[in-house]
Amino acid sequence: MTAKPTLSLATRRAMLEGRLIELGARLELIEEELDSHHNPDWEELATEREADEVLEATAKAGLTEIPQIRAALRRIADGSYGTCARCGDQIEEGRLDALPWTPFCRSCAQ
């Protein structure tokens, strides 16, 4: 069994920056969609409202993720990325693959 190659810091930074751009674009589209709903038909308005709730939940998740990504980018810039903010141990590559913005190792996150 071969080990999965580790991603370089530059690759992780590019991925995080790409995710920020993606989230920004998604949030902009959600805002435009939410602003466009002004249907006078009550039945259609109710259907739009249900869809709006899904969009609002998606936006909330994005708004939560953005500061985490920005913090990870700051850690890359200051050289502390990949080091647990609580115990100082290295964060496992697999954990960084799954949660590239995490500041904590698996033990400290629990």
PyMOL commands that set and color helices and strands:
alter all, ss='L'
color gray80, all
select helices_A, chain A and resi 9-35+42-78+93-98+106-109
alter helices_A, ss='H'
color red, helices_A
deselect
rebuild
show_as cartoon
